[in-house]
Amino acid sequence: MESIINQINDIIWSPALVFLCLGVGLYFSIRTRFMQVRHIGEMFRLMFDGKGSDAGVSSFQALAMSLSGRVGTGNIAGVAAAIAYGGPGAVFWMWMTAFLGAATAYIESTLSQIYKEQNDGLYRGGPAYYIEKGLGWKKYAWVFAIATIISMGFLLPGVQANSIAAGLQNSLGIAPEVSAAIIVVLLGLIIFGGVKRIARFAEIVVPFMALGYILVAGVVIGLNIEKLPGVMHLIISSAFGADAVFGAMLGAAIQWGVKRGVFSNEAGQGSGPHPAAAAEVTHPAKQGIVQAFSVYVDTLFVCSATAFMLLITGLYNVKGVNGDMLVNALPGVSVGPAFTQAAVESVLPGFGSIFVAGALFFFAFTTIVAYYYIAETNVAYINRKVGRPWLVFALKVASLAACLYGAVRSADLAWTLGDIGVGVMAWLNIVAILFLQKPALDSLKDYEAQQAKGLDPAFLTTKTDLPNADLWVGDD
């Protein structure tokens, strides 16, 4: 069975998807005139712009919800896997995926704002909504919604739960079954509380956990600062096949860097637009710009923190393309959170392993919560037509079961299933936003034109110039 699953994963994550993610990011960067560079100042300003309402959350809450989905086990175990199978050069391609992917994140998140709608008193949106309302592809939208429910509700939670269990077992000797029970109880308390509770939870936990992790990484790097130039040279030279040891891994570096980059920052995957649609803003481009910043936070900050800790301490393994171990600093240690735990523990003994386990718990747990919210949004999309309220309850039970199962299964199987979920969503969403890019590009032009006049940009359309953008329609 596992061999079949691996074959499916290899088909989905063929080089075609790898280069599609990079190519689309470059294309949207050019079309937006590299908004991810020009609007860095706006990213910080807009982060705290606007307040929540009865129907929507604030920009910051939407950002926190998005970050809770992006910042997860991919930032710790995923980075270790990228280096283990792609060499240090994979880190550069993770950076490139984030830099270019920020423009993609702008497009998909702005589209989700434009075509959001109000269901049961709450804003809902995402690829299924903008595919149907913007392109008129109702069957395709249903395919995306079902794929997302399966991915976010069944496949991906197990990856996060598995890493939590592994981290706690490594540091505290807690059995995976015990960790699974803890995860299920805590998750149940939150997801049965509704969207508003999810937003409040993310708003409090996400900034704290990310800043704490980056701070500890700064201590580890600072105590080994003399090694930093060599690490940077290793990353860059390996990324282009110029390093003597990792020169033959150029293809693997690109593939694993992009693969783990997309898994972590989710740019183009279609998950980020869901929390983006929940924000109460005066212009769709505002939340698009804020969501572009979330990609930077995830990869350029948090993933980089992990990568530097691993490389600067030298505690990592690298498996060559022919199966030989090119680096074997941690013999017998499985690829995953144990790499990062060993790295921090080597500098901060008695603290490092436990700290990483704690950080991983919060990172991965908040991601599971975000996964549930995204899956629920797609159930809400389906319920618009079929009206089956019990589907939401079924999703809650399924998500809890997925965490229980994933926590006690092998890491390799959990990651492969998660990769399949990410890949399928990315294929479906990227095709859609390539066809539906114009409203997002026009929205950016409108935002910048109003900003140039000294206005606080506000978006207004008519039924004729932008059909189905119902929440933004003014008088004809």
C-alpha positions as CSV (number, residue, x, y, z in Angstrom):
1,M,0.0,0.0,0.0
2,E,2.8,2.5,0.9
3,S,4.5,1.8,-2.4
4,I,1.3,2.9,-4.2
5,I,1.0,6.0,-2.1
6,N,4.6,6.9,-2.9
7,Q,4.0,6.4,-6.6
8,I,1.0,8.8,-6.4
9,N,3.1,11.3,-4.6
10,D,5.9,11.1,-7.2
11,I,3.4,11.7,-10.0
12,I,1.8,14.7,-8.3
13,W,5.2,16.2,-7.2
14,S,6.9,15.7,-10.5
15,P,9.3,18.4,-11.7
16,A,6.3,19.9,-13.5
17,L,4.7,21.1,-10.3
18,V,8.1,22.3,-8.9
19,F,8.7,24.5,-11.8
20,L,5.1,25.6,-12.0
21,C,5.3,26.9,-8.5
22,L,8.5,28.9,-9.2
23,G,7.3,30.0,-12.7
24,V,3.9,31.2,-11.5
25,G,5.6,33.1,-8.6
26,L,8.0,34.8,-11.1
27,Y,5.1,35.6,-13.5
28,F,2.9,37.2,-10.8
29,S,6.0,39.1,-9.4
30,I,6.5,40.6,-12.8
31,R,2.7,41.3,-13.3
32,T,2.5,43.1,-9.9
33,R,5.8,44.8,-10.5
34,F,7.3,43.0,-7.5
35,M,4.7,44.2,-5.1
36,Q,6.4,42.0,-2.4
37,V,9.3,44.4,-2.5
38,R,7.5,47.7,-3.3
39,H,4.9,47.3,-0.5
40,I,7.0,46.0,2.4
41,G,6.2,49.2,4.3
42,E,2.5,48.7,3.6
43,M,2.7,45.1,4.9
44,F,3.6,46.3,8.3
45,R,1.1,49.3,8.3
46,L,-1.8,47.3,7.1
47,M,-1.2,44.5,9.5
48,F,-2.9,46.6,12.3
49,D,-5.3,48.4,10.0
50,G,-9.0,47.9,10.5
51,K,-11.0,46.2,13.2
52,G,-13.1,43.1,13.3
53,S,-16.9,43.1,13.0
54,D,-19.8,40.7,13.7
55,A,-19.2,39.1,10.3
56,G,-15.4,39.3,10.0
57,V,-12.1,39.3,11.9
58,S,-9.5,42.1,11.9
59,S,-6.6,42.1,9.5
60,F,-4.2,41.1,12.2
61,Q,-6.5,38.2,13.3
62,A,-6.7,37.0,9.7
63,L,-2.9,37.3,9.4
64,A,-2.5,35.3,12.6
65,M,-5.0,32.7,11.4
66,S,-3.1,32.4,8.1
67,L,0.3,32.2,9.9
68,S,-1.1,29.5,12.2
69,G,-1.7,27.4,9.1
70,R,1.7,28.3,7.5
71,V,3.9,28.1,10.6
72,G,3.9,24.4,11.6
73,T,5.9,21.3,11.5
74,G,7.2,22.2,8.0
75,N,9.2,25.0,9.7
76,I,11.1,22.5,11.9
77,A,10.8,18.9,10.6
78,G,10.2,20.0,7.1
79,V,13.4,22.1,6.9
80,A,15.4,19.1,8.3
81,A,13.9,16.9,5.6
82,A,14.7,19.5,2.9
83,I,18.4,19.5,4.0
84,A,18.5,15.8,4.5
85,Y,17.3,15.0,0.9
86,G,18.3,18.1,-1.0
87,G,21.4,19.3,0.8
88,P,22.0,22.8,2.2
89,G,21.2,24.3,-1.2
90,A,17.6,23.4,-0.6
91,V,17.4,26.2,1.9
92,F,18.1,28.8,-0.9
93,W,15.3,27.3,-3.0
94,M,12.9,27.6,0.0
95,W,13.8,31.3,0.2
96,M,13.2,31.7,-3.6
97,T,9.9,29.9,-3.2
98,A,8.9,32.4,-0.5
99,F,10.1,35.5,-2.3
100,L,8.3,34.7,-5.5
101,G,5.4,33.0,-3.8
102,A,4.6,36.2,-1.9
103,A,3.2,37.6,-5.2
104,T,1.2,34.5,-5.7
105,A,-0.2,34.8,-2.2
106,Y,-1.2,38.4,-3.0
107,I,-3.2,37.2,-6.0
108,E,-5.0,34.3,-4.4
109,S,-5.8,36.2,-1.1
110,T,-7.1,39.3,-3.0
111,L,-9.3,37.1,-5.1
112,S,-10.7,35.5,-2.0
113,Q,-11.6,39.0,-0.6
114,I,-13.2,40.1,-3.8
115,Y,-15.4,37.0,-4.1
116,K,-16.1,36.4,-0.5
117,E,-19.7,36.0,0.8
118,Q,-21.5,36.0,4.0
119,N,-22.8,32.7,5.3
120,D,-24.6,32.3,8.6
121,G,-23.4,35.8,9.6
122,L,-19.7,35.1,8.9
123,Y,-17.5,36.0,5.9
124,R,-16.4,32.9,4.0
125,G,-14.2,32.6,0.9
126,G,-11.4,30.8,-0.7
127,P,-10.6,29.2,-4.1
128,A,-13.9,27.2,-4.4
129,Y,-15.7,30.5,-4.0
130,Y,-13.7,32.5,-6.5
131,I,-13.5,29.7,-9.0
132,E,-17.3,29.5,-9.1
133,K,-18.1,33.2,-8.9
134,G,-15.1,34.5,-10.9
135,L,-14.7,31.8,-13.5
136,G,-18.1,30.1,-13.5
137,W,-16.5,26.7,-13.2
138,K,-18.9,25.2,-10.7
139,K,-17.8,21.6,-11.1
140,Y,-14.1,22.5,-10.9
141,A,-14.9,24.5,-7.7
142,W,-16.6,21.4,-6.2
143,V,-13.5,19.4,-7.1
144,F,-11.3,21.9,-5.3
145,A,-13.6,22.0,-2.2
146,I,-13.7,18.2,-1.9
147,A,-10.0,17.9,-2.4
148,T,-9.4,20.6,0.3
149,I,-11.7,18.9,2.7
150,I,-9.9,15.6,2.2
151,S,-6.4,17.3,2.4
152,M,-7.1,19.6,5.4
153,G,-9.5,17.4,7.2
154,F,-8.0,14.0,6.8
155,L,-4.4,14.0,5.3
156,L,-2.5,17.0,6.7
157,P,-3.5,16.9,10.4
158,G,-1.7,13.6,10.7
159,V,1.6,15.2,9.7
160,Q,1.4,17.8,12.4
161,A,0.2,15.4,15.0
162,N,3.0,13.0,14.1
163,S,5.7,15.6,14.6
164,I,4.2,16.7,17.9
165,A,4.3,13.1,19.2
166,A,7.8,12.6,17.9
167,G,9.1,15.8,19.5
168,L,7.5,15.0,22.9
169,Q,8.8,11.5,22.8
170,N,12.4,12.6,22.0
171,S,12.5,15.2,24.8
172,L,10.3,13.9,27.5
173,G,9.8,10.3,26.7
174,I,6.0,10.7,26.3
175,A,4.4,7.8,24.4
176,P,2.8,8.8,21.1
177,E,-0.6,7.4,22.3
178,V,-0.6,9.9,25.2
179,S,0.4,12.8,23.0
180,A,-2.4,11.8,20.6
181,A,-5.0,11.9,23.4
182,I,-3.8,15.3,24.5
183,I,-4.0,16.7,21.0
184,V,-7.5,15.4,20.5
185,V,-8.8,16.8,23.7
186,L,-7.4,20.3,23.2
187,L,-8.4,20.4,19.5
188,G,-11.9,19.4,20.4
189,L,-12.2,22.2,22.9
190,I,-11.2,24.8,20.2
191,I,-12.9,23.6,17.0
192,F,-16.3,23.1,18.8
193,G,-16.0,26.8,19.8
194,G,-16.4,28.2,16.2
195,V,-14.5,30.6,13.9
196,K,-14.3,33.5,16.4
197,R,-12.6,31.3,19.0
198,I,-10.2,30.0,16.4
199,A,-9.3,33.6,15.5
200,R,-8.8,34.6,19.1
201,F,-6.6,31.6,19.8
202,A,-4.4,32.3,16.8
203,E,-4.1,36.0,17.6
204,I,-2.7,35.2,21.0
205,V,-0.5,32.1,20.4
206,V,1.0,32.6,16.9
207,P,3.0,35.9,17.5
208,F,4.2,34.6,20.8
209,M,5.4,31.2,19.5
210,A,7.1,32.6,16.4
211,L,8.9,35.4,18.2
212,G,10.1,33.0,20.9
213,Y,11.4,30.5,18.4
214,I,13.3,33.2,16.4
215,L,14.7,34.6,19.6
216,V,16.2,31.2,20.7
217,A,17.5,30.7,17.1
218,G,19.2,34.1,17.4
219,V,20.9,33.0,20.6
220,V,22.2,29.8,18.9
221,I,23.4,31.7,15.9
222,G,24.9,34.5,18.0
223,L,27.0,32.0,20.0
224,N,28.3,30.6,16.8
225,I,28.4,33.8,14.8
226,E,31.9,33.2,13.4
227,K,30.4,30.2,11.4
228,L,27.6,32.2,9.8
229,P,29.6,33.4,6.7
230,G,30.6,29.8,6.0
231,V,27.1,28.6,6.3
232,M,25.8,31.3,3.9
233,H,28.5,30.3,1.4
234,L,27.5,26.6,1.8
235,I,23.9,27.3,1.1
236,I,24.5,29.5,-2.0
237,S,27.2,27.2,-3.5
238,S,25.1,24.1,-2.9
239,A,22.0,25.7,-4.4
240,F,23.7,26.0,-7.8
241,G,25.7,22.7,-7.7
242,A,29.0,24.5,-7.1
243,D,29.9,22.8,-3.8
244,A,32.4,19.9,-4.0
245,V,30.3,17.7,-1.7
246,F,26.8,18.6,-2.8
247,G,27.4,19.4,-6.4
248,A,25.5,16.4,-7.7
249,M,22.4,17.4,-5.8
250,L,21.3,20.4,-7.8
251,G,18.1,18.8,-9.0
252,A,17.3,17.4,-5.5
253,A,18.0,20.8,-3.9
254,I,15.5,22.6,-6.2
255,Q,12.9,19.9,-5.8
256,W,13.1,19.5,-2.0
257,G,13.5,23.3,-1.5
258,V,10.3,24.1,-3.5
259,K,8.4,21.1,-2.1
260,R,9.1,21.9,1.5
261,G,8.8,25.6,0.8
262,V,5.3,25.2,-0.6
263,F,4.3,22.8,2.2
264,S,5.5,25.4,4.8
265,N,4.5,28.8,3.4
266,E,1.5,27.4,1.3
267,A,1.8,30.1,-1.4
268,G,-0.2,29.0,-4.4
269,Q,-1.6,26.0,-2.5
270,G,-4.9,27.7,-1.9
271,S,-5.1,27.4,1.8
272,G,-4.1,31.0,2.7
273,P,-7.1,32.6,0.9
274,H,-9.5,31.0,3.4
275,P,-8.5,33.1,6.4
276,A,-7.8,36.1,4.2
277,A,-11.5,36.1,3.1
278,A,-12.6,36.4,6.8
279,A,-11.0,39.8,7.3
280,E,-13.0,43.0,7.5
281,V,-11.2,45.4,5.3
282,T,-12.2,48.4,3.1
283,H,-10.2,47.2,0.0
284,P,-9.4,43.6,-1.1
285,A,-5.8,44.5,-1.9
286,K,-5.2,45.4,1.7
287,Q,-5.6,41.8,2.9
288,G,-3.7,40.6,-0.2
289,I,-0.7,42.7,0.8
290,V,-0.9,41.5,4.4
291,Q,-1.1,37.9,3.4
292,A,2.0,38.3,1.2
293,F,3.9,39.3,4.4
294,S,2.8,36.0,6.1
295,V,4.8,34.1,3.5
296,Y,7.9,36.1,4.5
297,V,7.4,35.5,8.2
298,D,7.0,31.7,7.6
299,T,9.9,31.0,5.4
300,L,12.4,33.9,5.5
301,F,12.1,34.2,9.3
302,V,11.0,30.9,10.9
303,C,12.3,28.4,8.4
304,S,15.6,30.3,8.1
305,A,15.9,30.1,11.9
306,T,15.7,26.3,11.8
307,A,18.1,26.1,8.8
308,F,20.7,28.2,10.4
309,M,20.6,26.3,13.7
310,L,21.0,23.0,11.9
311,L,23.8,24.1,9.6
312,I,25.7,26.3,12.0
313,T,25.9,23.5,14.6
314,G,26.6,20.9,11.9
315,L,24.0,18.5,13.4
316,Y,22.2,17.3,10.3
317,N,22.3,14.4,7.8
318,V,22.4,14.5,4.0
319,K,21.5,11.5,1.9
320,G,23.0,11.7,-1.6
321,V,21.0,11.0,-4.8
322,N,22.6,7.5,-5.0
323,G,21.7,6.7,-1.5
324,D,25.1,7.3,0.1
325,M,25.3,9.4,3.3
326,L,27.2,12.6,2.4
327,V,26.8,13.9,5.9
328,N,26.0,11.7,8.9
329,A,26.4,13.8,12.0
330,L,23.4,12.1,13.6
331,P,23.7,8.4,12.7
332,G,20.5,6.4,13.2
333,V,18.4,9.5,13.9
334,S,15.2,9.7,11.8
335,V,14.7,12.8,9.7
336,G,12.4,15.2,11.6
337,P,12.2,17.3,14.7
338,A,15.1,15.4,16.4
339,F,17.6,17.2,14.1
340,T,16.5,20.6,15.4
341,Q,16.3,19.3,19.0
342,A,19.9,18.1,18.8
343,A,21.1,21.4,17.3
344,V,19.6,23.6,20.1
345,E,20.4,21.1,22.8
346,S,24.1,21.2,21.7
347,V,24.2,24.9,22.5
348,L,21.7,25.1,25.3
349,P,22.0,21.8,27.1
350,G,19.1,20.8,29.3
351,F,16.8,23.4,27.6
352,G,17.1,23.0,23.8
353,S,15.3,19.7,23.3
354,I,12.4,20.6,25.5
355,F,12.1,24.0,24.0
356,V,11.9,22.7,20.5
357,A,9.4,20.1,21.5
358,G,7.3,22.9,23.1
359,A,7.7,25.2,20.0
360,L,6.8,22.3,17.8
361,F,3.7,21.6,19.8
362,F,2.4,25.1,19.4
363,F,3.5,25.4,15.8
364,A,1.9,22.2,14.8
365,F,-1.2,22.4,17.0
366,T,-2.1,25.9,15.7
367,T,-1.7,24.5,12.2
368,I,-4.1,21.7,12.9
369,V,-6.6,24.3,14.1
370,A,-6.1,26.3,10.9
371,Y,-6.5,23.1,8.8
372,Y,-9.8,22.5,10.4
373,Y,-11.0,26.1,9.7
374,I,-10.1,25.7,6.1
375,A,-11.8,22.4,5.7
376,E,-14.9,23.8,7.5
377,T,-15.0,26.7,5.0
378,N,-15.2,24.3,2.2
379,V,-17.9,22.3,3.9
380,A,-19.8,25.6,4.2
381,Y,-19.3,26.1,0.5
382,I,-20.8,22.7,-0.2
383,N,-23.6,23.2,2.3
384,R,-24.8,26.3,0.3
385,K,-26.2,23.8,-2.2
386,V,-26.8,20.5,-0.4
387,G,-27.8,21.9,3.1
388,R,-26.4,19.1,5.3
389,P,-25.6,20.6,8.7
390,W,-24.3,17.3,10.0
391,L,-21.4,17.5,7.6
392,V,-19.7,20.0,9.9
393,F,-20.0,17.7,12.9
394,A,-18.7,14.8,10.7
395,L,-15.7,17.0,9.8
396,K,-14.9,17.7,13.4
397,V,-14.9,14.0,14.2
398,A,-12.9,13.1,11.2
399,S,-10.2,15.7,12.0
400,L,-9.9,14.4,15.5
401,A,-9.6,10.9,14.2
402,A,-6.9,11.9,11.7
403,C,-4.8,13.4,14.5
404,L,-5.2,10.3,16.6
405,Y,-4.2,8.1,13.7
406,G,-1.4,10.3,12.5
407,A,0.3,10.7,15.9
408,V,0.9,6.9,16.2
409,R,1.8,6.2,12.5
410,S,5.2,6.3,10.9
411,A,6.5,9.7,10.0
412,D,7.2,8.7,6.4
413,L,3.7,7.7,5.7
414,A,2.2,10.8,7.4
415,W,4.5,13.1,5.3
416,T,3.7,11.3,2.1
417,L,0.0,11.6,2.6
418,G,0.4,15.3,3.5
419,D,2.5,16.0,0.4
420,I,-0.2,14.4,-1.8
421,G,-2.8,16.7,-0.2
422,V,-0.7,19.8,-0.7
423,G,0.2,18.9,-4.3
424,V,-3.4,18.3,-5.4
425,M,-4.5,21.6,-4.0
426,A,-1.6,23.4,-5.6
427,W,-2.3,22.0,-9.0
428,L,-6.0,22.9,-8.9
429,N,-5.5,26.4,-7.4
430,I,-2.7,27.6,-9.6
431,V,-4.6,26.7,-12.7
432,A,-7.5,28.7,-11.4
433,I,-5.6,31.9,-10.5
434,L,-3.8,31.9,-13.8
435,F,-7.2,32.2,-15.5
436,L,-8.6,34.6,-12.9
437,Q,-5.8,37.0,-12.2
438,K,-7.2,40.2,-13.8
439,P,-9.5,41.2,-10.9
440,A,-6.6,40.9,-8.4
441,L,-4.2,42.9,-10.7
442,D,-6.8,45.6,-11.2
443,S,-7.4,45.7,-7.5
444,L,-3.8,46.5,-6.9
445,K,-3.8,49.2,-9.5
446,D,-6.9,50.7,-8.0
447,Y,-5.4,50.6,-4.5
448,E,-2.2,52.3,-5.6
449,A,-4.1,55.0,-7.5
450,Q,-6.2,55.9,-4.5
451,Q,-3.1,55.8,-2.3
452,A,-1.3,58.2,-4.6
453,K,-4.1,60.7,-4.1
454,G,-3.6,60.5,-0.3
455,L,-6.8,58.5,0.2
456,D,-7.5,55.5,2.5
457,P,-8.3,53.1,-0.4
458,A,-11.8,51.8,-0.5
459,F,-13.1,49.3,-3.0
460,L,-16.4,49.7,-4.9
461,T,-17.6,47.9,-7.9
462,T,-20.9,47.4,-9.8
463,K,-22.7,44.3,-10.9
464,T,-21.6,45.0,-14.5
465,D,-17.9,45.6,-14.2
466,L,-17.2,42.8,-11.7
467,P,-20.1,40.3,-11.6
468,N,-20.6,38.2,-8.5
469,A,-18.5,40.4,-6.2
470,D,-21.7,41.0,-4.3
471,L,-20.3,42.3,-1.0
472,W,-18.4,45.1,-2.8
473,V,-21.3,46.3,-5.1
474,G,-22.3,49.9,-4.8
475,D,-24.8,51.9,-6.8
476,D,-24.6,51.6,-10.6
